[in-house]
């Protein structure tokens, strides 16, 4: 829309500072990239007019998509129907970083200038090399800032401000080669995460039937998807229209977790149901039935991010937990964890994936262990 203000307006053009501040050095256009010039004389600030130090003739503001911010998820990555980010777009990210984050991209110390800078205390008999500058006072001021944690806004150095204004837009603080490689690596990880979200595998929705017409629906809720809801529902069947679920008869029983719910696994045995819930570093087990309200039995922490939780269909209270470290543990509620398998790499070839999966087979002591390269069976009774 024409009346909307552009989202990106070169924020480095407009930085805080005195409105009548003008650089006194004669270094051409160096140091004039940021800030504005004020015109108003000695009148009140309300009568001042401000113009940008760097004018671009013939440029018009057009309504367009903003350039993605570096090291953050691109805007299009959050929409499922669009293609994932391309790792080769790191040049656009770098361009945006240098334009909109100038102080972070170009602030650096003067030591890299080498022979053109003196850092020693000035002496009367000592002759400086031609074209060199002594910055001993500036170095002492910077050392005081780090040593005593002084506030740079309260204690200012005129020489440091001049050097920063002079060299802030010509010397890279972060080498472009290093920044480019990091951005490429980040975009590659984001693309793989969008194509195959390892944290959300397994499903975070479950239904436990009590009879042919009633059951309990388990699902996450809340803004952070960190509330576990147990909601008793009724199934309605009709020949004229499709079947539906009626959830208006009761209110859900909710449990608040400390992290988003990634997976819900449940199994019923002798009218009792055992439910295991997985977050990134937390796993919990609940037990409930048609007559009994849900009850939390135990919660455990995992050092590595958990990728799978599976409830045993044979013995209530036994749960398998797999993590990114490659370990699979048999969790017996009330007794602790028992490590049943450890894999430091992928099964059959290097897929560069830390995703692991495990679940019970038809035998209560035989486990299915899988990653993105294959699957194998593991017998707990054999070392």
C-alpha positions as CSV (number, residue, x, y, z in Angstrom):
1,X,0.0,0.0,0.0
2,X,1.2,3.5,-0.8
3,X,0.4,4.8,2.7
4,X,2.6,2.3,4.5
5,X,6.1,3.2,5.5
6,X,8.9,1.0,4.1
7,X,10.1,-1.6,6.5
8,X,13.8,-1.0,5.6
9,X,15.0,2.6,5.6
10,X,18.8,2.4,5.9
11,X,18.8,2.8,9.7
12,X,22.6,3.7,9.7
13,X,21.7,7.0,8.0
14,X,19.9,8.2,11.1
15,X,21.9,7.8,14.3
16,X,21.6,9.7,17.6
17,X,23.8,12.7,18.1
18,X,23.9,16.5,18.2
19,X,22.0,17.9,15.3
20,X,24.7,20.4,14.4
21,X,27.6,18.0,14.6
22,X,29.9,18.3,11.5
23,X,33.1,16.4,11.0
24,X,36.2,18.7,10.9
25,X,38.6,16.4,9.2
26,X,39.6,16.7,5.6
27,X,39.4,13.1,4.5
28,X,36.9,13.4,1.7
29,X,33.7,11.4,2.2
30,X,35.2,9.1,4.8
31,X,33.2,8.9,7.9
32,X,30.2,10.6,6.4
33,X,28.1,7.5,5.8
34,X,26.0,7.8,8.9
35,X,24.2,10.7,10.7
36,X,22.2,13.6,9.4
37,X,22.9,17.4,9.2
38,X,20.8,19.8,11.0
39,X,19.9,23.3,9.9
40,X,18.2,25.8,12.2
41,X,20.7,28.1,13.8
42,X,20.0,29.0,17.4
43,X,16.3,28.5,17.3
44,X,14.3,25.8,19.1
45,X,14.8,22.2,18.0
46,X,11.2,22.0,16.7
47,X,12.2,24.5,13.9
48,X,15.2,22.5,12.8
49,X,15.3,20.7,9.4
50,X,17.5,17.6,8.8
51,X,19.0,16.3,5.6
52,X,20.9,13.1,5.0
53,X,24.7,13.4,4.6
54,X,24.6,11.0,1.7
55,X,22.1,11.9,-1.0
56,X,21.0,9.5,-3.6
57,X,19.5,11.2,-6.6
58,X,16.7,9.5,-8.6
59,X,16.0,6.7,-6.1
60,X,12.4,6.0,-5.3
61,X,10.9,4.0,-2.5
62,X,9.1,1.0,-3.8
63,X,7.0,-1.5,-1.9
64,X,9.0,-4.7,-1.9
65,X,10.1,-7.6,0.3
66,X,12.9,-6.6,2.8
67,X,16.3,-8.1,2.4
68,X,16.6,-11.0,4.9
69,X,18.5,-10.2,8.1
70,X,21.8,-12.2,8.4
71,X,22.0,-15.2,10.7
72,X,18.2,-15.1,11.2
73,X,15.5,-17.2,9.5
74,X,14.5,-15.5,6.2
75,X,10.9,-14.3,6.1
76,X,9.9,-16.8,3.4
77,X,11.2,-19.8,5.3
78,X,8.3,-19.6,7.8
79,X,5.8,-20.2,5.1
80,X,5.4,-23.8,4.1
81,X,4.2,-23.4,0.6
82,X,7.3,-21.4,-0.5
83,X,10.6,-23.0,-1.4
84,X,13.3,-23.3,1.4
85,X,16.2,-20.7,1.5
86,X,18.9,-21.2,-1.1
87,X,22.4,-21.4,0.5
88,X,23.8,-19.5,-2.6
89,X,21.8,-16.4,-1.4
90,X,24.5,-15.6,1.2
91,X,25.7,-12.7,-1.0
92,X,22.3,-11.0,-0.5
93,X,22.6,-11.5,3.3
94,X,26.2,-10.1,3.3
95,X,25.1,-7.0,1.4
96,X,22.3,-6.4,3.8
97,X,24.7,-6.9,6.8
98,X,27.1,-4.3,5.4
99,X,24.4,-1.8,4.6
100,X,22.1,-2.0,7.7
101,X,24.7,-3.0,10.3
102,X,27.6,-0.7,9.5
103,X,28.8,-0.3,13.1
104,X,29.0,-4.1,13.5
105,X,30.7,-4.7,10.1
106,X,33.3,-2.0,10.1
107,X,34.2,-1.1,13.7
108,X,37.7,-2.4,14.3
109,X,40.8,-1.4,16.2
110,X,43.6,0.6,14.6
111,X,46.3,-2.1,15.3
112,X,45.7,-3.6,11.9
113,X,47.2,-0.5,10.3
114,X,50.6,-1.6,11.5
115,X,53.4,0.8,10.6
116,X,51.2,3.9,10.1
117,X,50.1,3.9,13.8
118,X,52.2,4.5,17.0
119,X,50.9,3.0,20.3
120,X,53.7,4.1,22.6
121,X,53.8,7.2,24.8
122,X,55.0,10.3,23.0
123,X,58.6,11.5,23.7
124,X,60.1,14.8,22.9
125,X,63.3,13.5,21.3
126,X,61.7,10.7,19.4
127,X,61.0,11.3,15.7
128,X,58.0,9.7,14.2
129,X,58.0,8.1,10.8
130,X,56.6,10.2,8.0
131,X,52.8,9.8,7.6
132,X,52.4,8.0,11.0
133,X,49.9,8.9,13.8
134,X,50.3,8.5,17.5
135,X,47.2,7.0,19.2
136,X,48.6,6.4,22.7
137,X,45.8,8.4,24.3
138,X,43.2,6.5,22.4
139,X,44.7,3.1,23.3
140,X,44.8,4.1,27.0
141,X,41.2,5.1,26.9
142,X,40.1,1.8,25.3
143,X,42.2,-0.1,28.0
144,X,40.4,1.8,30.7
145,X,37.0,0.9,29.2
146,X,37.8,-2.8,29.3
147,X,39.6,-2.7,32.7
148,X,37.1,-0.7,34.8
149,X,33.9,-1.4,32.8
150,X,33.4,2.4,32.2
151,X,30.4,3.6,30.3
152,X,31.5,5.0,26.9
153,X,28.5,7.4,26.8
154,X,29.6,9.0,30.1
155,X,33.4,9.1,29.5
156,X,34.1,10.1,25.9
157,X,37.3,10.5,24.0
158,X,37.4,13.0,21.2
159,X,40.3,11.2,19.4
160,X,38.5,7.9,19.6
161,X,35.3,9.4,18.1
162,X,37.3,10.9,15.3
163,X,39.1,7.7,14.4
164,X,35.8,5.7,14.5
165,X,34.1,8.2,12.3
166,X,37.1,8.2,9.9
167,X,37.7,4.5,9.5
168,X,34.4,2.8,10.5
169,X,33.2,2.4,6.9
170,X,36.5,1.4,5.2
171,X,37.9,-1.4,7.4
172,X,36.1,-4.7,7.9
173,X,35.8,-5.8,11.5
174,X,34.6,-9.3,10.3
175,X,36.6,-10.7,7.3
176,X,34.2,-11.1,4.4
177,X,35.5,-14.6,3.7
178,X,34.7,-15.7,7.2
179,X,31.3,-14.0,7.2
180,X,30.4,-15.6,3.8
181,X,31.3,-19.1,5.0
182,X,29.3,-18.7,8.2
183,X,26.2,-17.4,6.3
184,X,26.5,-20.2,3.7
185,X,26.7,-22.8,6.5
186,X,23.7,-21.2,8.3
187,X,21.5,-21.1,5.2
188,X,22.4,-24.8,4.5
189,X,21.3,-25.8,7.9
190,X,18.1,-23.8,7.6
191,X,17.3,-25.5,4.2
192,X,17.9,-29.0,5.6
193,X,15.7,-28.1,8.7
194,X,12.8,-27.0,6.4
195,X,13.1,-30.0,4.2
196,X,13.2,-32.5,7.1
197,X,12.3,-31.1,10.5
198,X,14.0,-33.7,12.8
199,X,12.6,-32.2,16.0
200,X,8.9,-32.6,15.0
201,X,9.0,-36.2,13.7
202,X,6.7,-38.6,15.4
203,X,3.6,-36.5,15.7
204,X,2.2,-34.4,18.5
205,X,-1.4,-35.6,18.3
206,X,-2.9,-38.8,19.8
207,X,-6.3,-40.3,20.4
208,X,-7.1,-42.9,23.0
209,X,-10.4,-44.7,22.5
210,X,-12.5,-45.7,25.5
211,X,-15.3,-47.3,23.5
212,X,-16.7,-47.1,20.1
213,X,-18.2,-43.7,20.7
214,X,-15.9,-42.1,23.3
215,X,-12.2,-41.4,23.8
216,X,-9.6,-38.9,24.8
217,X,-7.8,-36.5,22.5
218,X,-4.3,-35.5,23.4
219,X,-2.8,-32.4,21.8
220,X,-0.5,-29.4,22.6
221,X,-1.8,-25.9,23.1
222,X,-0.9,-22.4,24.2
223,X,1.1,-19.8,22.4
224,X,4.3,-21.7,22.9
225,X,2.7,-25.1,22.2
226,X,3.9,-26.1,25.7
227,X,0.5,-27.1,27.3
228,X,-0.5,-30.8,27.2
229,X,-4.2,-31.1,26.9
230,X,-6.3,-34.2,27.8
231,X,-9.7,-33.7,26.3
232,X,-12.5,-36.3,26.5
233,X,-14.5,-36.3,23.3
234,X,-17.5,-38.1,21.7
235,X,-17.5,-39.6,18.3
236,X,-20.6,-39.0,16.2
237,X,-21.3,-41.2,13.2
238,X,-23.8,-40.4,10.5
239,X,-24.7,-42.0,7.2
240,X,-25.7,-38.7,5.6
241,X,-22.5,-36.7,6.4
242,X,-19.0,-37.5,7.5
243,X,-18.1,-38.5,11.1
244,X,-17.1,-35.7,13.5
245,X,-15.8,-35.2,17.0
246,X,-17.9,-33.5,19.7
247,X,-15.6,-31.8,22.3
248,X,-18.2,-29.5,23.9
249,X,-19.3,-31.9,26.7
250,X,-16.2,-31.3,28.9
251,X,-13.2,-29.0,29.5
252,X,-9.7,-30.3,28.8
253,X,-7.3,-31.1,31.6
254,X,-4.1,-29.1,30.9
255,X,-0.5,-29.5,32.1
256,X,2.0,-26.8,31.4
257,X,5.5,-27.9,30.3
258,X,8.7,-25.9,30.2
259,X,9.3,-26.4,26.5
260,X,7.3,-26.9,23.2
261,X,5.8,-30.4,22.8
262,X,7.5,-32.3,20.0
263,X,6.0,-35.7,20.2
264,X,3.2,-37.7,22.0
265,X,3.3,-41.4,22.3
266,X,0.7,-43.5,24.0
267,X,-0.5,-47.1,24.5
268,X,-3.4,-48.7,26.3
269,X,-3.3,-51.9,28.3
270,X,-6.1,-53.3,30.5
271,X,-8.1,-50.0,30.4
272,X,-5.1,-48.0,31.6
273,X,-3.2,-45.7,29.3
274,X,0.4,-44.6,29.5
275,X,1.4,-41.4,27.7
276,X,5.0,-40.2,27.0
277,X,5.6,-36.7,25.9
278,X,8.9,-35.4,24.4
279,X,10.3,-31.9,24.4
280,X,13.8,-30.9,23.3
281,X,15.5,-31.8,26.6
282,X,12.5,-33.0,28.8
283,X,10.5,-36.2,28.7
284,X,7.5,-36.9,30.9
285,X,5.1,-39.9,31.5
286,X,1.5,-39.6,32.4
287,X,-1.1,-42.3,33.3
288,X,-4.9,-42.1,33.1
289,X,-8.0,-44.1,32.3
290,X,-11.6,-43.5,31.5
291,X,-12.5,-43.1,35.1
292,X,-9.2,-41.7,36.5
293,X,-7.9,-38.2,35.8
294,X,-4.4,-37.9,34.2
295,X,-1.6,-38.1,36.7
296,X,2.1,-37.2,36.1
297,X,4.4,-40.1,37.0
298,X,7.9,-38.9,36.3
299,X,9.9,-36.4,34.3
300,X,13.6,-36.8,33.2
301,X,16.1,-34.4,31.7
302,X,18.3,-35.4,28.8
303,X,21.8,-33.9,28.2
304,X,21.5,-34.2,24.4
305,X,18.3,-33.2,22.5
306,X,15.8,-36.1,22.5
307,X,14.6,-37.1,19.0
308,X,12.2,-39.9,19.9
309,X,10.1,-41.3,22.7
310,X,8.2,-44.5,22.4
311,X,5.8,-46.2,24.9
312,X,6.0,-50.0,25.3
313,X,2.8,-51.8,24.1
314,X,3.8,-54.8,26.3
315,X,4.6,-53.4,29.8
316,X,3.1,-50.2,31.1
317,X,5.8,-47.9,32.5
318,X,8.5,-48.8,30.0
319,X,9.6,-46.1,27.5
320,X,12.3,-45.9,24.9
321,X,14.2,-42.6,24.6
322,X,16.6,-41.8,21.7
323,X,18.7,-38.7,21.6
324,X,21.0,-36.8,19.2
325,X,24.1,-38.3,20.9
326,X,23.2,-41.7,19.3
327,X,22.2,-43.4,22.6
328,X,19.0,-45.3,23.1
329,X,17.8,-45.7,26.7
330,X,15.2,-47.9,28.3
331,X,13.3,-45.8,30.8
332,X,11.5,-47.7,33.5
333,X,9.3,-45.3,35.4
334,X,10.4,-45.2,39.0
335,X,13.6,-47.2,38.4
336,X,15.7,-45.0,36.1
337,X,17.3,-45.2,32.7
338,X,19.2,-48.1,31.2
339,X,21.4,-47.5,28.2
340,X,20.7,-50.3,25.6
341,X,22.5,-49.0,22.5
342,X,25.1,-46.3,21.6
343,X,26.0,-45.3,18.0
344,X,28.6,-42.6,17.5
345,X,28.0,-42.3,13.8
346,X,25.3,-43.2,11.3
347,X,24.5,-46.9,10.7
348,X,25.5,-47.4,7.0
349,X,27.0,-44.2,5.6
350,X,27.7,-40.6,6.8
351,X,24.4,-38.7,6.4
352,X,25.6,-35.8,8.7
353,X,22.3,-36.2,10.6
354,X,22.0,-36.6,14.4
355,X,18.4,-37.8,14.2
356,X,17.7,-41.2,15.9
357,X,14.6,-43.2,16.2
358,X,13.7,-46.3,18.4
359,X,10.5,-48.2,19.2
360,X,9.4,-51.6,20.5
361,X,8.9,-54.5,18.2
362,X,6.5,-57.5,18.7
363,X,8.9,-58.8,21.4
364,X,9.1,-56.7,24.7
365,X,12.9,-57.0,24.7
366,X,13.6,-56.3,21.0
367,X,14.0,-52.7,19.9
368,X,13.9,-51.2,16.4
369,X,16.8,-48.6,16.1
370,X,16.9,-46.4,13.0
371,X,18.5,-43.2,11.6
372,X,18.4,-41.6,8.2
373,X,20.6,-44.3,6.7
374,X,18.9,-47.5,7.8
375,X,17.3,-49.5,10.6
376,X,18.4,-52.4,12.8
377,X,17.0,-54.7,15.5
378,X,18.6,-54.7,19.0
379,X,18.0,-57.4,21.7
380,X,18.2,-56.0,25.2
381,X,19.2,-59.4,26.6
382,X,22.5,-59.5,24.6
383,X,25.4,-57.2,25.5
